Amino acid sequence: MSDTIIKSLLDCLIPGDQSGWPAAGQHGLTSRFRELLKSLFENGDQHLATLLAELPDNFSSLPAERQTALLKTIEASKTEAFEALVKACYASYYTDPEIRRILENKTGYEARPPQPQGYQMPPFDESLLEPVIARGPIWRKVP
């Protein structure tokens, strides 16, 4: 039952649209969301339990406006738990390979992690440090 509510919760946080962005829950991110919640927050399971305890059993069947209103109430009263859920939701969404592909197609921006490929950077110019080195130490020695 809670997976259905979590799916609806994710859909409420990232609802998707007609332009090609899928809703987070419908995209199948429930498992990844749970994993990230546990790995990003030491009490992630407790945050989720706190939020789920505040939601009615019929949350998934409520109209979107009512779901949003309930989440706004929870956000105001259970801020820490709500913030953790939002961060895990966005992290699971924007690290998903399919979502990154959509992002790349829509923006032209190469949506890949910066590592291990990384970005090309010029070699560091150590001469930039010369004025700092020439100034000498600017601290006092502690006895």
Secondary structure, DSSP 8 states (H G I E B T S, - for coil): -HHHHHHHHHHHHS---TTS---TTTTT-HHHHHHHHHHH-TTHHHHHHHHHHHS-TTGGGS-HHHHHHHHHHHHHHSHHHHHHHHHHHHHHHHTSHHHHHHHHHHH----S-STTT--------GGGGHHHHHH---S----
